[in-house]
Amino acid sequence: MGSLEITSDEPVTPTGRLFLRPERDTIIYFAIGVKNHIDVDLIKSIVRNSHMVKHPRFCSLLVRGKDGVEYWRRTEVDIDKHVIIVDPISKDAAADDGDHRLGSLDKNDNAGRIVNEYLADLSVSTPLSADKPLWEVHLLLEQNCIVLRIHHALGDGISLMSMFLANCRKSEDPTAVPTVTTVGRRHSRIRGSDNGCLAVLLGFLKMVLFSIVFCLEFALRGWWLRDRKTLISGDSGLELWPRKMATAKFCIEDMKVVKEAVGNATINDVLFGVISSGLSRYLDHRSPNSLSDGLRLTGVAMVNLREQQGLKDMSELMKNNSGSRWGNKVGVLLLPVYYQKPGVDPLEYVRRAKKMICREKRYLEAHFSHFIGHLITSWLGSKAAYILNNRVICNTSFTISNVFGPKEEITLGGNPITFLRGNTSTIPHALSMNMVSYAGRADLQILVAKDIIPDPEFLAKCFEGALLEMKKAVTPSCSKIS
């Protein structure tokens, strides 16, 4: 790079400070599968000329002042220090470096399984080095897979996916960047807004009341209110336990069939219905007749708070006055699922998910959680925010997030991309799930504490079977179900 422009240190945002806590140290992983052999020099050239190394966050060191407050300080970027070649033939050399070892994996194992084991190992490995900007690009040459390892303090999933897509091109038109679509929110006017001022006032008061109720529940979750212990429950300290990972694979068209059958539903409603049904299947298999019907399991869902949903153009993300600007614009929803014994109408899971998610979005719970976290970090410090966040996680049962990727097939440096998958480093939950959609498919990464959930592959089959059962329930009638 050329001469470094002299700039003053920039304070880390309150949300970034929470992600940087040594006890949390949250890292995002994007796994990108490609069809052909990886050209290392080409990848380095793409990175060197990408938006990534031009963005202030990606060319800044994390420094701490005498007051203990974190700052970003601009620095030169040495691409060779950030691009890590992982060659399974050199297992002995790789084993000496806990950051990117393949361990004792058999070279003949399925490539997808090897990638998942590598990601599971990375999720509990050593932190990103503070002597360079907080990101790395790992190249798994034999598996034709690129893994982006990026600290969550640099941005959320929407920001990072949008940045990655700016370096890709459409398969059908190598000169065109992928289409960045905007997903509209579900229509959520205050109920009764067509019935006069009194109805609008009552609707507003109801929204405020239920938002206060959420704040109370959020506070109680950080104090003593917790889910009943089950075979998937985690607890404090579990983030250090060894992990396993499996992938549940869905067809977006199957999800759309179910979505259309349940009026005014969304893909997120279908996903959460699948999670609810799949967890019931799994728990019934692992502990038959030991759980009561209707047992509540609470999920922590990370949601995008930007004014417009979906992926963003980089120019839009870089505008400081934009409602879609770069950073961590995420909030938390506490979404319950309920254990059901076999025999329940499969679509009932989606209907219940739709009703619950619609209600919780209408009552601004995600915005309140973001505001509370920002307020506590700004006034009481990141340690206080971490303690509250950690208690909420320990008192709930699982984490889930969803990032919509491009609808069309794309390439990176002319190499066709076969899959996009995402996950984060570990937290006290024994079960974390992250879904990324791409070109008509959706992959759900299931990261588990293997001493608690030893069979994530079976859990993935439970989720896949749940969606197929829902589709089967719809297909014979092909009629709208309210």
N, C-alpha and C positions, 0 to 999 in steps of 0.2 A: 504494500500500500504506500501511498505517497505520504508527505509530511502530515503530521497530526495537527488538526485544528485545535487551538487552545480554547478550552471551555471550562466553566466552573463545574464543580461536583454537583450532582443532582440528587436530592433526597429520594430514597426508596419510598414508594407508596405504602400506606398502612397495610393493604392486603399483601403486598410483596413482602413486607416485614414479617407477617405471620407465616408465609410460606418459607421464609429463610430461617425461622427458628431452628436451632440444632436438633430439637426433639421432633420436628416435623420434616423439614428439609425436603419439600415436595418437588419431584421431578416428573416431567411428562415424557412419555416415549411414543414415537410414531414409527411403526414398522411399515416399510414400503417394499413390496415384492415386485421384482422386475422379471421380464420374460427371458432376456438374454444376459450373457456374461457382463459383469460390472467392469467398466473401464475406469480404473482408479484415477488416472490423470484427468479424464473428462469430468468426473464427479468433483474433483478439486477445482477445476476451472469453473464449473457451474456454481459452486459455493463461493468462490472468489469474486464472481461477477453478479452475485445474487443480491436481492433486497436484504438478506440476512445480515451480511457484513456491513451494510450501509446504515442499518438501523442502530440508533444510539445504544439501545439495550444490549445488542449483540457485539458491540465493540467497546464495552465498558467493563472495568473490574469492579467487583464488590469490595468496598473499603468501609471500615468502621472508625468513626471519629472518637475523640477522647471522651465524649459524652455517651458512647456506646451506640449512637444512631448510625444506621447504614446509609451509604451513599454510592452512587454510580460515578466512576471516574473513567473518562475516555482513555483508550490505549490503542496501540497497534495490534492487529490481529495476524497471528502466524497460522495460516491454514493448516500447515503440517502438524501443528500441535492439537488441532481439533478433529482432524480426520484420522480415525483409528481403523487399521486394517485387521480384521479378525480372520485368521487363516487356521482352520481346524487341523491342517497338517502339522502346524507348529504348536501342538497342544502343550508340550512341556514348557515352552517359553511363555505361552499365554497363561498357564496355570500360576505363574509367578506374579501376575497382575490381576488382582481381584476385580478390577473395573471391567475387564473384557476377556474373561476366560470362558472356554467352552467346557471345562471340566473333562469328564471321562466319557462324553457322549460318543456313541458308535457312529462312524462316518456313514454307515448304511441306513441309519434311522431316517424316517420321513423328514423332509426339509421343514415342513410346518411345525413338527414336534420339536425339532432342534431349535428353531427360532423361538418358540414359546418357552423352552427351557432356558434359553439364553436371556430372554426378557425377564423371566421369573428370577433368575440369579441377579440380574442387574437391579431389580426392584429393591433388593436388600443389600446391595453392595455399597462400597465406599462412596462418599459424596463427590460431587464435581469439584475439581481442583480450583481453589480461589486465586491461583496465580495466572489465570486466564479467564476471559469471559465465560459465563456459565452455560456452555453448550458444547456438544460433541456430535460427530457423525461417525457411526460405526458401520463398517462395510463387511458383511458376512458373505465372502466371495463364493464359497461353495453352495450356499443356499440362495444366491441371487437376491439378497435382501439388504436393504439400507435401513438402519435404525437411527433416528434422530433422538438424541438425549438432551433435553432442554429444561432448564429450571423453570418452575411454575412462576417464579417472581418476574420472569421476562414477559409473560403473557399467558392468556388462557387458550383453550383449545380452538376457539373460533379465530383468534388472532394468528395462531401458529399455523393452522390449516390454510388460512387465506394467504399467508406469506409463502408457504410451500407451493401452493397452486400457481402463484405468480411466476414460478420458475418452470412450470410444466406447459405442455402444448396439447391440443386436441389430436387424437389419433387420426381422425378423418381429415384434419387440416393442420399440418405441422407448423403453419405460421400463426395460428390463432391460439390465444390463451384460453384455458377452460372457462366455460360460462359460469359466472358468479351469480347465482340466483338468490333472490330474497324470498324467504318463506313468511307469509303473513301470519299474524297471530290469529288464534281462534276468536271469533267475534264475541266480545265480552262486555257489552254495555251494562250499565247498572240496570238490573231487572226492574221493569216498571217505568223506564224512562219515556215510554210513549203514552203514559197515563197521567201526565200532569206533574206539577211542581211537588206536590205532597209525596207522590210515589218516588220521585227522584230523591227527595230528602230522606225518605225512609230507606231507600236503597243505599244511599251514602252512609247513613248511620249504621246500617247493617254491615257494610263493608268495614267501617271503623271498628265496630264491636268485634267482629270476627278476627280482624287484624290484631286487636289487643289480646284476644284469646290465644292466637298463635304465639304472640310474644310471651305470654305466660307459660304456654307449653314448652316453648324453646328454653325459657329460664328453668323450668322444672326438669327438662331433659338434662340440663347442665348441673342439676343439683342431685335429685334422687329418683326421679321417674325413669324407669327403664323397662325394656322388653323382658318377657320371661326368657330364661336361659333355654336354648335349644341346641341341636347338634351343629348349628352354623354360627353360634354366638362367638364374639371376640371379647377382648378386654384390654386394658392398658398394658403396654409392653409387647403386645402381639405383633407390632410392626417389625420387630426384630426376628421373628420366627421365619424359618425357611418356607419358600413359596413354590407352588405349582401353577401352571397356567394351561387352559384349554380354550378352544374357540368354538362358539356356536355360530353356525352359518345359516342365514335366512335369505329368502328371495323377497325383494321389495314388492313384487307383484302379488305374492301371497299375503303380505301385510296389507296391501291396498284392498284386496278382496275382502278381508276381515273388516278393515276400516270402513269401506262403503256399506257393509252390512249393518254396522252399528252407526246410525245416523249422526252426522256432524262430528265423528271421531277424528283423531289424528294418528299419525304413525307413532307418536310418543304414547298415546293411549293404548295402542295395540302392543307396543313393546312392554309397557308396564303390566298389561294383562297377561302377556306371555311369561313375564318374570313371576307374577303371582301364581299362575297355574303350574309353572315349572318347579317352583320351590315347594308347592304342595305335593307334587309328584315325588320330588326327591326326599322330602321329609317322611312321606308315607312309606317309601322304600327303605329308608335307613332306620326308622323307628315306628313301625306299624302299630296302630292302636295305642300309642303313648301320648298323643297330643289331642286336645279337645278341639272340636269343630269350631271355627271362628277365631282361633288364637291369632292375635295381632303380632306381626313382625314389621317394624318400622324401618323404612329405607331413607337414606340421606341422598337426595337427588340434587345434583349441581345443574343449575339452569342459567341460560344466557339472559342478561338484563338489557341488552341493547334495544333501542327503539324499533329497529327493524331486525327480524330474525334471519338466520341463515348466514352463509358465507359473505364476506365483504371484499370489495376491491381495495387494494393496498392504499390507493390515494385517499379513499374514504376513511380508512383506519388511521391514517397519519394526520388527519385534521384535528387540531386540538379542540375545536368547537363543535365537533361532530358527535351526535348521540351514538355513533358506532365506533368511536375512537379506540385506538390500540390500548391494550392493558388487560387487567383482570376484572371484567364486568360480569361477575357471576354472583348468584345468590343461592340460598339453600331452601329446598322444600322438604318437609318431613312427610313422607308418603307411606301410609300403612298398607300392607297386604295382609290377607287373612287366610290362614291355613284352612283348606276345605278337603274333606274326605272324597274319595272317588264317587262319580255319579252326577256331579254338578254340570249344568249346561256350560260348555266351553266359552260361549260368548258372554256369559255372565261376568267373567273376569274382566273383559274389556269394558262392558257397560259400567261396572263399578269403578274401574280405573278412570274412565272418561269423566264420570260424575265427580270423583274426588279431585282430579287434576284441574278440572275446570273451576271448581269451587276455590281451590287453594290459590290459583293464579288470579282469580277475580279479587281475592282479599289481600293481594299484595304481600304475601308472606315472603317471597324471595327478596323483594325490595327491602322489607324490614330486616331480614337476616343480614343482608349486605350492609345496611345502615348501622345495625347494632355492632357488627364486627368492626366497621370503620371507626365508630365512635369509641369503642373500648380500646382499640389499638392506639388511637390518637390521644386519648386522655389517660389511660392506665398503662399503656405499653403493650408490646407484642406478647409478653409472657402471660398477661391476664387474658388476652384474646385466645392464646393457645390453650390455656387451662379450660376455658369455656368450650372451645371447639372440641378439645379432646374428650371432655365429659359427655358432650352430645353424641360423639361418635361411639364412645364406650357404652352408652345407654341405648343405642339403636343396633340394628342387626346387619345392615349391608349398605354399600354405596353404589350408586348408579349414575351414569352420565351418557349423553348421546350427542354426537357431532355429525351433521349431515355433510357428506363429501360431494364431489361432482357427480352429475348424473351420467355424463358421457365418459367413454374410455379415454385415457390420457397417456402421455409419454413424458419421460424425463430424459433429456439429452437424446431423444430419438429411441429410447428403450421403452417398450410398452410396459405399463404398470399393471400388475396382476391383482394386487390387493392393497388396501390401506387399513391399518389397524392401530389402535391406540390404547394406552393404559398409563397409570401413574405409579409412582413409588408407593410403598406400602404404608398403611395406616392401621390403627388398632382393630379394624374390622377383619374378620376371618374371610369375608367374601366381598370383593370389589368387582364391579362390572362396568365396562366402557364399550359402547357401540359406535362404530363408524360405518357409514354407508358409502358405496361407490359403485357406479355403473350398474345399477339394478340389483346389487347385492348388499347385504349388511352383515358385518362380522362383529360378534359380541365377544370381547376378550374377558375371560373369567379368571381372575387372580385370587388364589385361595391360600390360607395357611394350611400346608399339607398335613400337619399333625392333627388338624381338626376336620378338614374336608379332604380326605385322601384321594377322592375320585372325581376331580373336576370334569373329566371326560364324560362320565355318566351324567353329571349335572348338565353339561352342554346338550346331551341327547334329550334330557327332560325338557329343556327349553325348545329345542327343535321339534320334538314331538308335540308340545303344547300348541305351537303355531299350526302344524299340520292338522291337528285335531280341530282347531278352530276353523280352518279352511274347509275341512270335510263337513263341518256342521253347516257351513254357508252354501257350499256348492250345489247340493241337491235341490234346494228351493230357489236359489238365485233371486231371492226377494229381499226387499228392504225390511230391516228389523229395527224397530224404534227402541 
